[in-house]
């Protein structure tokens, strides 16, 4: 196996990990996808995927980070989430990793609810905060998945056409 093939295999691993990281909070998904695409382009001498395509992919990578932060913040802010609720949502998301798909779906809600309950001990408000924060995270994830498909499509089009 030559070195170029090894680079391509590593690039594929990075992209696959990145796709998983788009929905798993412990993995920086879209930056890994970009790193894999950059490695593949570099291994090919930038023949199929040149600097302009990489610039577009880089902008999409930065945009995904902004989407992630804004969607969660807007969802939480609209329902008056406290800092404890936001911290709880993050902790719940990480804890949810250990409980499979159900944990990933329920973790942010339960964490935000618990954090808000610690903040003001009002169950109705905490429930709204948990739901609003969860919806914000869900919208952010859906938008990031859209960015992933756009990046994969742009890269594939540049590589094959």
Legacy VTK file of the C-alpha trace (Angstrom):
# vtk DataFile Version 3.0
C-alpha trace
ASCII
DATASET POLYDATA
POINTS 161 float
0.000 0.000 0.000
1.420 3.345 -0.992
1.374 6.485 1.147
-1.282 8.194 -0.966
-3.714 5.316 -0.357
-3.044 5.604 3.361
-3.889 9.329 3.209
-7.134 8.565 1.393
-8.085 5.948 3.973
-7.364 8.393 6.803
-9.419 11.037 4.987
-12.373 8.638 4.748
-12.061 7.793 8.456
-12.068 11.500 9.335
-15.152 12.139 7.193
-17.024 9.153 8.651
-16.149 10.228 12.206
-17.222 13.736 11.306
-20.584 12.579 10.001
-21.124 10.693 13.282
-19.976 13.775 15.194
-22.681 15.844 13.564
-25.174 14.192 15.898
-22.842 13.090 18.707
-21.834 16.063 20.868
-18.454 14.741 21.993
-17.032 14.694 18.453
-16.364 17.905 16.478
-18.236 16.647 13.423
-18.000 19.193 10.661
-14.398 20.248 11.405
-13.415 16.565 11.101
-15.250 16.337 7.786
-13.379 19.397 6.552
-10.066 17.947 7.762
-10.762 14.704 5.884
-11.643 16.567 2.713
-8.575 18.779 3.019
-6.378 15.708 3.501
-7.883 14.007 0.435
-7.398 17.159 -1.653
-3.809 17.504 -0.447
-3.056 13.815 -1.106
-4.268 14.372 -4.668
-2.113 17.463 -5.130
-5.237 19.664 -5.177
-5.936 18.480 -8.741
-9.649 17.735 -8.345
-10.409 19.883 -5.300
-8.675 23.229 -5.494
-8.350 26.237 -3.204
-11.704 27.806 -4.134
-13.641 24.666 -3.298
-11.695 24.319 -0.057
-12.494 27.947 0.758
-16.215 27.248 0.276
-15.943 24.119 2.438
-14.072 26.122 5.095
-16.771 28.798 5.115
-19.414 26.086 5.534
-17.394 24.661 8.436
-17.330 28.032 10.195
-21.011 28.546 9.389
-21.847 25.222 11.038
-20.243 26.350 14.292
-22.278 29.550 14.202
-25.451 27.559 13.465
-24.786 25.269 16.405
-24.288 28.109 18.859
-27.080 30.305 17.543
-29.764 27.621 17.307
-29.214 26.500 20.880
-28.906 30.056 22.195
-32.025 31.257 20.358
-34.043 28.271 21.547
-32.896 28.800 25.128
-33.247 32.597 25.071
-36.805 32.474 23.692
-37.886 30.543 26.770
-35.763 32.447 29.304
-33.190 29.756 30.078
-30.691 30.424 32.821
-26.974 29.683 32.556
-27.589 26.636 34.738
-30.154 25.387 32.226
-27.656 25.748 29.369
-24.955 23.996 31.386
-27.485 21.293 32.256
-28.359 20.839 28.584
-24.699 20.310 27.719
-24.202 17.909 30.640
-27.395 16.057 29.716
-26.251 15.727 26.133
-22.918 14.235 27.188
-24.597 11.916 29.714
-27.103 10.902 27.052
-24.273 9.426 24.997
-24.191 6.502 27.412
-27.877 5.703 26.888
-28.042 5.357 23.119
-30.503 7.157 20.889
-33.038 7.702 23.671
-30.319 9.281 25.805
-29.236 11.555 22.987
-32.809 12.717 22.505
-33.799 13.036 26.172
-30.460 14.092 27.690
-30.479 17.755 26.614
-34.095 18.190 27.719
-33.566 16.529 31.100
-30.325 18.456 31.663
-31.876 21.827 30.810
-34.906 21.039 32.965
-32.699 20.079 35.917
-30.499 23.144 35.501
-33.487 25.476 35.367
-35.031 23.774 38.407
-31.803 24.405 40.310
-31.994 28.029 39.225
-35.564 28.935 40.138
-37.405 25.825 41.406
-40.444 26.415 39.173
-41.441 23.200 37.389
-43.603 24.814 34.700
-40.910 27.286 33.673
-38.225 24.595 33.869
-40.275 22.359 31.567
-40.652 25.173 29.000
-36.928 25.914 29.242
-36.062 22.240 28.807
-38.304 21.957 25.774
-37.124 25.232 24.204
-33.461 24.375 24.699
-34.016 20.872 23.314
-35.831 22.234 20.263
-33.004 24.704 19.657
-30.438 21.902 19.780
-32.595 19.762 17.490
-32.961 22.565 14.932
-29.198 23.160 15.097
-28.503 19.477 14.465
-30.893 19.357 11.507
-29.249 22.465 10.016
-25.789 20.969 10.548
-26.874 17.790 8.772
-27.886 20.008 5.850
-24.430 21.602 5.881
-22.849 18.126 5.895
-24.839 17.094 2.815
-23.876 20.357 1.094
-20.194 19.799 1.880
-20.275 16.183 0.699
-22.072 17.207 -2.491
-19.667 20.059 -3.262
-16.650 17.855 -2.604
-18.006 14.962 -4.686
-18.901 17.277 -7.561
-15.417 18.801 -7.533
-13.734 15.403 -7.263
-15.691 13.557 -9.947
-16.638 16.267 -12.439
LINES 1 162
161 0 1 2 3 4 5 6 7 8 9 10 11 12 13 14 15 16 17 18 19 20 21 22 23 24 25 26 27 28 29 30 31 32 33 34 35 36 37 38 39 40 41 42 43 44 45 46 47 48 49 50 51 52 53 54 55 56 57 58 59 60 61 62 63 64 65 66 67 68 69 70 71 72 73 74 75 76 77 78 79 80 81 82 83 84 85 86 87 88 89 90 91 92 93 94 95 96 97 98 99 100 101 102 103 104 105 106 107 108 109 110 111 112 113 114 115 116 117 118 119 120 121 122 123 124 125 126 127 128 129 130 131 132 133 134 135 136 137 138 139 140 141 142 143 144 145 146 147 148 149 150 151 152 153 154 155 156 157 158 159 160
